[in-house]
Amino acid sequence: MIKTISTFMMCGFITAFSLPTHASQSLKGYWHYQEYLDNHPEQKKLTQQLSDMVHENPVPLAQHQNKPITISVIYPASQVSDYWVRNIKAFELRMEELGIRYTINQVFTRPNVDARQQSLSLMEALKDKSQYLIFTLNSVRHRKFIEHVLQSSETKIILQNITTPVKAWKEHQPFMYVGFDHEIGTQRLVDYFSQAEPKNSRYAMLYYSEGYISAARGGTFIEQMHNRGNAQLVASYYTNATEQSGYDATMHILDENDNIQFIYACSTDIALGAMHALEKRGKQHIKLNGWGGGTAELNAILAGKLDATVMRMNDDTGVAMAEAIKLDLEGKPSPTVYSGQFDLVTKEDSPERIRKLEKQAFRYSDR
């Protein structure tokens, strides 16, 4: 039985979602992060070793380089969230500390908009025979391209912002999956809302665009809240992962479901759009979360405009990518998966605690 939440569509970028009465498991076809490590003990050991390296002082590359390595980076970094820009800055600074000679070609695109530019940049990276390609996986289009590279190219792929290996790729995985595990981070927000809101609270879901991130952050949240039985989902929308689409979806939610206790947002830009909509309607009593804990979210929390976020120790993953490349150049095994650490931040936290977490999270990217 399918219960239709809404039939609203606006300008083709906000899509209503139908919720099954029994939530299905999110991320079918992927290994969950801890599940993968538990089923691959050798990988668990390598991941722990890399984690130790990330938090230790850099040890320069021991292998002589005849020439610089070539790296292509294609990121959806043209957004309010500063995760991607900070990530690549931390990566480059750590590469320099490790004494790795490299050349890098960076292309920043807009999420779900610059598909043609993204495709051209990917093909250019293959044509130039980049040794390492740092990309992401959120859509079917991404997956098809990655499969093509895995089958036909010597380019080593680092998949950023995903930590759950694709089961169908079996032993022929990308060089590395790296990010902050979406399910683990979402669980921290499940705990927060379960404690902050009374049983049977009503809430709305603002998804990312259709794809992996929506399943991992949004689907996981719905399933966990459903399993706990302490909240009722009354509306949910896919967005374009932009601030404007978050604003528009929230305005419509408020038109249709005025009596809700909180809104769950799947990304920074969506959360900020929702925040402005709540301000516009004078509904700031409705709780709202961020996702990621970048500068814009932390400023909103300090101003009392966001209630909570799960904060990534942002620069961990940039450092992890550099250290993994160093291991590879030295002919040593590197892990297939790595997830950075999180902290929950709420508007009840002191500015001193938030600034301390910022110092840790942005230890490279704030230089």
N, C-alpha and C positions, 0 to 999 in steps of 0.2 A: 504494500500500500504506500503510495506517495502522497505526502501532504504538500500542497503548493503554498509557499510562503507569500509570494507576490508574483505579479505578472508585469512589473514595471520595467521599461527600458528607456534610457535617455541618450540620444545622440550616438547610439551604438556602442557606448563604452561602459555602461552600468547594466549588468545583466542579473535578473532575478535568479534565485537558486531554489531548487526543490529539495527538500530534506526528507530522506527516508525516516519512517517512524523508528526503525532500528538502525543506528549508525553503523556503517561498515568500517572495516579497518583501513586506516590511511596508509599510503605508500606501499600498496601491493606491488610486488615485482622488485622491491629494493630490500637489501639487508638493513635493518635498523642498526644504528651505530654500535651500541653495546652488544647486540646480537652478533654482528660480524666479528667483533673482537673476541667474544666468547667462543665462537666457532672456529676461529683461526688463532690459536695460541701464539704462533710465531709472529703474527701481525700485532697482537696485543703487546708483546715485548718490544717490538720496533716502535710502536706508537708511544709507549712509555719512555723509551730512550729519546725520541724526538722531543717529547714534552719537556724532559729534563734539559735538553739542549736549548730549547726556546727560552727557558728561564735562567740560564747560566750566561756568563760572559762569552762573547764570541771567540772561537778558536779558529784562526785563519786556515784557509785551504792548504792542505799538505801536498797536493798534486800540482806539478808544473803545467801551465797552460801554454800551448803553442800559439794560440790565437783566442780572441774573445769568443764566448759562446753567444748565440743569437736567441733572443726571446721576443715573442709577440704577445701582447696583452690586449684583449678585447673585453671591455667591461661596460655594463650598463650604469655608468657613473654619473650621467647627466641628470641628477635628481637632488633633492634637498638633503637626503641622507648622505653623510660624509664617509660612510664605511669604505667605499671602494677607493676613493682618493687617498684616504689615510692608509689603507691596506698597501697600496702600491708604493707609497712613500716609505713605509716601514720596511717593505721588501728591499727597496733600492738601498736604503741606508745600511741594512744588515748585510747585503751583498758586498757593499764597500768595506764594511768592517771585516768581512771574511776574506777580503782580498781577491774576490772573483772578478775577473775581467769579463765584461759583457757589453753587448749592444742591445737596446730595447726599442721596440716600436709599439707605441700605445695608441689605442683607439677607444674613445669614450662615446657611448651611444646612449640614447634614451630607452628606458625599459618599454618593450612591446610596441615601439614606434619605428625605430630605425632598422627594420629588418633587412632592407636592401643594403644599407651601409655595412651592417654586421656581416652579411653574406660575402660582400666584396672583400672586406678586411680578412675574413677567414680564408678565403681562397688565395689572397695575396700572401698570407702567412705560409701556406703550403707551397706556393710557387717559389717563395724565397727560401724554402727549406729551413725554416726556423727550427732550432733544436728543441725549444720548449715553447708550448702554446698555453697561455693561461686564459681560461674561458670559464663559462658557467653552464649549467644545465637546468633549464626551467620549462622548456617547451618541447613538443614533438620535433619541431624544426631543429632545435639544438641537438637532440638525441640522434637524429639521422646524420647530421654532419659529423658528430663525434664517432659514430659507428664507421663512417666512411674513412676517417683518419686512422682509426684503430686497425682497419683492415688493409689500408693501402699506403701508409706513410710511416716514416721513421721518426716523425715529430712526436715528442713526448708531451702528453696532455696533462696539465694540472687543472682540475675542475674546482673552481672557487665557489664557495657558498653552497656546497652540498657535501654531506659526510656519510651518505648512505649508498654503498656500492650497488650497481645494477646487477641483479641476479643473473639476467640473461647473458651478460658478458663473461660470466663464469671466471676462468683463470686469465682471460684476456682483458684485464682491466686497464683504465688509464694509469699513467704514472702515479697520480695522486688525487685523492679527494680531500679538500681542505676547507674549513669554515667553522662556523659555530652551529652545532647540531640544532636544527629547528625544533625537533621534538623535545629535546632536553630543555631548551629555552622556554618553549611553550608550557612545559610542565610547571615551571616556576610561576608563570602567570595563572595557571589553573589553581595552584596552591593559594596565590594571592587573592583571586576573586572568590574562591571557596571560603576563605576566612573573612574577607572584607564585606561580603554580601550575605544576607539571610537566605535560608532555604526557600526554594521556589521563586527566586528572583527572575525577572524577565530581562533578556538581553538581545542585542543585535550583533551580527557578524559582518565586518567589512573585509572581504577577501582581497588578496592581491589579484592579478590577472589569473585566468584559468591556467593551471599547471602545477608544477612541483611545490613551489613555495606555498600556494594556497592549501594544498593537501597537507603539507607538513606542519604549517603553523595554524591554519584554520580548521582543517579536518581533525587534527589531533586535539585541538581545544574542544571542539564540539563533542567528540567521542569521550574525552575524559570528563567533561562536565555532565554528559549524559550518564556515564557510568556511576558518577557520584550521586546523581539524582537530585542535585540542589540548585538547578537553574533551568529555565525554559527559553529555548531559542525561538524568537518570534519573527525575525527577519534576517535575511542574509543577501549580500550582493557581491558579485565580482566587479572589480573596478579596473581602471587602466594603470593602477599602481601610481597614480599622480595625486597631488594635493587637491586639484580641482575635482577629480572624480570622487575623492573621499568626501569633499564638501557636499557635492551634489547628492551623493547617496545618503549622507546623513540627513540632509534637509528633507528628503523624501521619507526616510525612516521616521523622522519626527512628525511628519504629516500623517502617517499611517499608524504609528505606534508611540503615542505620546507617553504612555505609562511604562517606561523601561527603566531599569536600574543601572545598566552599564552597556557600553559598546566595546566590543573587542576588535581592535585594528591590527592588521597583519604586517604593517610596515610603517616606517617613519612618515613618509609623505602622506599616506592615507590618514594616519593619526592626526597630523597637523591640519589637514583639510577638515576632518571631523571636529577638531577643537574649535576651529573658526565658525563652523556651523552651530555648535552648541553655544558659543558666545553670541552669535547673531540672534538666536532664538531665546537667549536667557535661560538656558538649560544646563548650566555648569554643574548642577547637582548630580547629573548623570555621569557616572564614573567612566573614564576612558584611559586606555593604556597606549603606550608606545611599544616599539619592538626594535631593539638594537642598542639604545642608549647612546646615540651620537650627540654631538654638541647641541643641535636644535632641540632634541628631546629633553636633554638635561636642563637647558635654559627654561623650557616650558614647565618642567617639574619644579624648578626653583621658584618660578613665578606662580606656582599653584594651579596651572592650567591643564596639566596632565597628572593623573593620579599615580601611575606606576609605569615602569618599563623593565624589561630584562636587558641588562647592560652587558654587551660583549667586551671582554678585555681585548679591544679592537686590534692592537698591533701584533698580538700573538700569531695570527695567521700569516701576516707578511713575513715575520721572522721565520715561521715554520717552513714556508716555501723556499726561502733562501737556504736554510739549513738542509732541506731535502735535496736541493740541487747540489750543494757541497758534497753530501754523501754520495750522490750519483757520480760526480766528477772524480771522487776518490775511489770509485769502484766498490762502494759499500752499499748494502741493502738499505732502502728507505721504506717507511710504512706506506701502505695503500691509503690509509685514512688518518686524519687528525682533526680533532675538534678543540677549539679554544675554550676558555673558561667564561662563566657568567656570574653576575651578581644581580640580585633584585634591588631596584631603587624605587622608592616611593616619595611622595611629596611630604611625608612625615620625617624623612631623613634630614639630618642637619646639613647645611652647606659644607661644613668641614668634611663630613664623610663623603659627600659627592665629589668634592675637589680631590680628595685622596684617591678615590677610584679613578678619576680622570687622569691623574698623574700616572697611575699604573697602566691604564688602558691605552693612553696616548704617549707612552714613553719615547717612542720614535717619531710619530707623526706630528707631535707638537714642537719638534725642534725647529 
